[in-house]
Amino acid sequence: MSVKLFEPHFAAPGGFFSFVFQALQSHAGAEGTDAPRPLPKMTEPREHESAWVDVDGCLLLIDMSDHVFLLDLPALRKCDLYFKTNFHRATAAAVLAESGEEALLSKIRPFFSFAGYLADYVKPSFLRDLYDRFRGRSEDVCDVVGVYEHLRREGEPSVFMPQGPELTPNRVHYWARVHTLEALKKEGLTGTLRLTSRYQKELEDGELICPNLSQRAYRRAILRSKMLVINTLPHALLPWKATESLALGRPFIVDIPPLTEFPEPFRLSEGVHYLSMLPPASFSSATEGRVLHDYRVEDFQGGAERVASILRDPEQLGEMEEQVRIFRDRALHPQTIVDYILSEVEALA
């Protein structure tokens, strides 16, 4: 078997494709090629993260876009298989229907989003194990999420308040993070709870929005917690930080459950591997991939209460932690990634 990696520098730690490329190198004998990628990188209507792999002449595209509605159509036409992270079948079908290419849907396979530094999280570490033994699970949650603006400081009321402003993606993104944080605090949950500025110093007020954490500080904050908090509104997909939580043996909490597909080896289940604070809602538009649902502030508080009840139930929390360890050992192993990709290639024969 011959596996060739276009743009082999993608295997460097920190990037979208590093964990996948490293798995193909270590467990499938993949080698880099100096040949140019089969098609240029897609940059319009927005930057699109993708990588090409050749398996015995079968061309694969790995699409790591965090937008369910964004497909690289020229690449989809050219490739033999198109592995899409954040795959939502109905949205993809609607996008392809607009171009009259519905048949291309059969090439798409769901994929999974792996953190850029995931290898550092899964490899054994004496110092991390020591920290986990003495400080691990001493707090309830780690809620460290970034925002792009400071609407409260600008005087804008929440979209989740009665007679609030129009629901828009940027408002939902900001206010979901604010209300999640404040609901968890109101419930008396302990831990590292902070909104971060994404390196936009002008947003920082020292109270609600604070500076970013380093990778090491963030990892320690997860280890100190029993669960990691991840905001998914308005995108309703699972960002790569979920794998950081799973790799450290921690279940996680989302505001709404993801709507995207998980391939079988990486399938996660609500109540088993993660908890949701809010009930699910569908995308407001099939081709835009945004959940703009009129939740209420009270819904966030009710979700925090449900989360707290499980955090305070040692038996249920222990069961979730055991399921997370089982998932980690299986799904976050390089061989599992290789087996999934190669099994889909073999199924084409």
C-alpha positions in Angstrom: 0.0 0.0 0.0 1.2 3.5 -0.9 0.0 6.5 1.1 1.2 9.9 -0.1 0.7 13.2 1.8 0.5 16.4 -0.2 1.8 19.3 1.8 3.5 17.0 4.4 4.3 20.1 6.6 0.7 19.7 7.8 2.0 17.0 10.1 3.7 19.7 12.2 2.1 20.0 15.7 -0.6 22.6 16.1 -2.3 22.5 12.8 -5.7 21.2 11.7 -4.3 18.1 10.1 -1.4 17.3 12.4 -2.9 14.4 14.3 -4.3 12.8 11.2 -1.1 13.1 9.2 1.0 11.9 12.1 -1.4 8.8 12.4 -1.0 8.1 8.6 2.8 8.4 8.9 3.2 6.2 12.0 0.5 3.6 11.3 0.1 3.5 7.5 3.7 4.3 6.4 2.6 7.5 4.7 5.3 9.6 3.1 5.3 13.2 2.0 5.4 14.2 -1.7 6.8 17.3 -3.3 4.1 17.2 -5.9 1.6 20.1 -5.8 -1.8 19.5 -4.4 -4.2 18.3 -7.0 -6.1 21.6 -6.9 -5.3 25.0 -5.3 -6.6 25.7 -1.8 -10.1 27.2 -1.8 -10.1 30.8 -0.6 -13.4 32.2 -1.7 -16.0 32.9 -0.4 -13.8 32.3 2.7 -10.6 30.5 3.7 -11.1 26.8 3.6 -8.9 24.3 5.5 -8.3 21.1 3.4 -5.6 18.6 2.7 -5.0 15.9 0.0 -4.0 12.3 0.5 -3.3 9.7 -2.2 -3.9 6.0 -1.2 -2.8 3.7 -4.0 -4.0 6.2 -6.6 -7.3 7.0 -4.8 -7.5 10.8 -4.1 -8.8 11.8 -0.8 -9.7 15.3 0.4 -9.9 16.0 4.1 -12.1 19.0 4.8 -11.6 20.6 8.2 -13.8 23.6 7.7 -15.9 24.6 10.7 -18.8 25.6 8.5 -21.3 22.9 7.6 -22.4 24.8 4.5 -19.0 25.2 3.0 -17.9 22.6 0.5 -15.0 22.8 -1.9 -17.0 21.9 -5.0 -14.0 21.7 -7.5 -12.2 19.3 -5.0 -15.4 17.3 -4.5 -15.7 16.8 -8.3 -12.0 15.7 -8.6 -11.5 13.5 -5.5 -12.6 9.9 -5.0 -13.6 10.4 -1.4 -14.3 13.6 0.5 -13.9 13.4 4.3 -15.7 16.3 5.9 -15.5 17.3 9.5 -18.7 18.9 10.7 -20.8 17.1 8.1 -24.5 17.8 8.2 -26.1 15.7 5.5 -29.2 17.8 4.9 -27.1 21.0 4.6 -24.6 19.3 2.2 -27.5 18.0 0.1 -29.1 21.5 -0.1 -25.8 23.1 -1.1 -25.2 20.5 -3.8 -28.8 20.9 -5.0 -28.2 24.6 -5.7 -25.5 23.6 -8.2 -27.4 20.6 -9.6 -24.8 18.2 -8.4 -26.7 16.1 -5.8 -25.0 12.9 -7.0 -21.7 14.2 -5.5 -23.2 13.6 -2.0 -22.3 9.9 -2.3 -18.5 10.9 -2.2 -18.8 12.6 1.2 -17.9 10.8 4.4 -18.2 12.3 7.9 -14.9 13.0 9.7 -13.8 14.2 13.2 -12.1 17.2 14.4 -8.8 16.5 16.3 -7.0 19.2 18.3 -3.8 20.6 16.9 -1.8 19.6 19.9 -3.7 16.5 20.7 -0.6 14.3 20.5 0.7 16.2 23.6 -2.6 15.4 25.4 -2.7 11.7 24.7 1.0 10.8 25.2 2.1 9.7 28.7 3.4 12.5 31.0 4.7 11.9 34.4 4.3 15.6 35.4 0.7 15.7 34.1 -0.2 12.5 35.9 1.4 13.9 39.1 -0.6 17.1 38.8 -3.8 15.1 38.1 -3.2 13.0 41.2 -2.9 15.9 43.5 -5.0 18.6 41.9 -7.2 16.7 39.5 -11.0 17.1 39.8 -10.6 19.5 42.7 -13.0 21.9 40.9 -16.3 21.5 39.1 -15.8 22.9 35.6 -13.4 24.6 33.3 -15.2 27.2 31.2 -12.7 29.2 29.1 -14.2 30.3 25.8 -13.4 33.3 23.6 -15.6 36.1 22.3 -15.0 38.6 19.5 -16.9 41.6 20.9 -18.3 43.1 24.1 -21.9 43.8 23.5 -22.8 44.3 27.2 -20.3 47.0 27.5 -21.7 48.6 24.4 -25.1 48.7 26.1 -26.8 46.2 23.9 -29.4 43.9 25.7 -29.2 40.2 25.4 -31.0 38.5 22.4 -32.3 36.0 25.0 -34.2 38.6 27.0 -37.8 39.4 26.3 -38.0 42.1 23.5 -34.3 41.7 22.9 -32.7 42.6 19.6 -32.9 40.5 16.5 -31.2 37.1 16.7 -28.1 37.2 14.6 -25.1 34.8 14.6 -22.7 37.2 16.2 -25.2 38.1 19.0 -26.1 34.5 19.7 -22.3 33.6 19.8 -21.6 36.3 22.4 -24.7 36.1 24.6 -24.7 32.3 24.7 -21.2 32.4 26.2 -22.1 35.1 28.7 -25.3 33.4 29.9 -23.6 29.9 30.1 -20.8 31.4 32.3 -23.1 33.4 34.5 -25.6 30.4 35.0 -22.8 28.1 36.1 -21.5 30.7 38.5 -25.0 31.4 39.9 -25.3 27.7 40.5 -22.2 27.9 42.7 -20.0 25.7 40.5 -16.3 26.2 41.1 -13.4 26.3 38.6 -11.7 28.4 36.0 -14.6 30.4 34.5 -13.7 33.2 32.2 -14.4 34.6 28.8 -11.3 35.4 26.8 -10.5 38.2 24.4 -8.9 36.1 21.6 -5.9 38.5 21.9 -8.1 41.6 21.4 -6.8 43.6 24.4 -9.4 46.3 23.9 -12.2 43.9 24.9 -10.7 43.0 28.3 -12.3 44.5 31.3 -10.8 42.3 34.0 -14.3 41.1 35.1 -16.2 39.4 32.3 -13.6 39.3 29.6 -10.0 38.4 30.4 -6.7 37.6 28.6 -6.3 34.2 26.9 -4.7 31.3 28.7 -1.6 29.5 27.5 -1.9 25.9 26.3 -0.3 24.7 29.5 -2.5 26.8 31.8 -5.6 25.7 29.9 -4.5 22.0 30.2 -4.0 22.4 33.9 -7.4 24.1 34.2 -9.1 21.1 32.5 -7.3 18.7 34.8 -8.5 20.5 37.9 -12.1 20.3 36.7 -14.5 17.4 36.5 -15.9 18.6 33.1 -14.9 21.0 30.4 -17.5 23.5 29.1 -17.7 24.1 25.3 -20.1 26.5 23.7 -21.6 25.3 20.4 -24.1 28.1 19.6 -24.8 29.2 17.0 -22.9 26.6 14.9 -24.2 23.4 16.6 -21.0 21.5 15.8 -18.3 20.1 18.0 -15.0 22.1 18.0 -11.6 20.4 18.3 -11.3 21.3 22.0 -13.7 18.4 22.8 -10.8 16.0 22.0 -8.6 17.8 24.5 -11.2 17.1 27.2 -11.6 13.5 26.2 -7.9 12.9 26.0 -7.5 14.1 29.6 -10.4 11.8 30.7 -13.0 14.5 31.2 -16.6 14.5 30.0 -17.7 17.8 28.6 -20.7 20.2 28.6 -22.1 21.9 25.6 -24.9 24.5 25.5 -26.7 22.7 22.7 -25.9 19.2 21.3 -24.1 19.1 18.0 -26.2 18.5 14.9 -23.3 17.2 12.8 -22.6 13.5 12.1 -19.9 11.5 13.8 -18.4 8.6 12.0 -18.9 5.3 13.8 -15.5 4.9 15.4 -15.8 8.5 16.8 -19.5 8.5 17.8 -20.3 10.4 21.0 -23.5 10.1 22.9 -25.2 12.7 25.1 -25.5 11.6 28.7 -22.6 9.2 28.2 -19.7 11.3 27.0 -21.2 14.8 27.4 -24.1 16.8 28.8 -26.2 19.5 27.1 -27.5 22.6 28.9 -30.2 23.4 26.4 -32.6 21.3 24.3 -31.5 20.9 20.6 -32.8 23.2 17.9 -32.4 22.8 14.1 -30.5 25.1 11.8 -32.5 28.2 11.0 -31.6 27.9 7.3 -30.6 24.7 5.6 -27.8 26.3 3.7 -26.4 28.7 6.3 -25.8 26.3 9.2 -26.7 28.6 12.2 -29.0 27.9 15.1 -30.9 31.1 15.8 -33.4 29.9 18.4 -35.2 32.0 20.9 -33.9 30.4 24.1 -34.5 32.3 27.3 -32.0 33.3 30.1 -34.0 30.9 32.3 -33.2 28.0 30.0 -29.5 28.5 30.6 -30.0 28.6 34.4 -32.1 25.4 34.2 -29.4 23.7 32.2 -26.8 24.7 34.8 -28.9 23.2 37.6 -29.1 19.9 35.7 -25.4 19.9 35.1 -24.7 20.6 38.7 -26.9 17.7 39.8 -24.8 15.3 37.8 -21.5 16.9 39.0 -22.7 16.3 42.5 -23.6 12.6 41.9 -20.4 10.6 42.2 -21.9 7.4 40.8 -23.2 9.0 37.6 -20.1 11.1 37.1 -17.9 8.1 37.6 -19.9 6.2 34.9 -19.4 9.0 32.5 -15.7 9.2 33.2 -15.3 5.5 32.6 -17.1 5.8 29.2 -14.8 8.7 28.3 -11.7 6.7 29.1 -13.0 3.8 26.9 -13.7 6.3 24.1 -10.2 7.9 24.5 -8.3 4.7 24.3 -10.2 3.6 21.2 -11.1 6.6 19.2 -8.0 8.8 19.9 -5.6 6.1 18.9 -3.8 6.7 15.6 -4.7 3.2 14.4 -8.4 4.0 14.6 -8.0 7.0 12.3 -6.1 4.9 9.8 -8.5 2.0 9.9 -11.5 4.3 9.3 -9.9 6.1 6.3 -8.6 2.9 4.7 -11.9 1.0 5.3 -13.7 3.7 3.3 -11.1 3.5 0.5 -11.4 -0.3 0.4 -15.2 -0.1 0.2 -14.8 1.8 -3.2 -13.1 -1.3 -4.7 
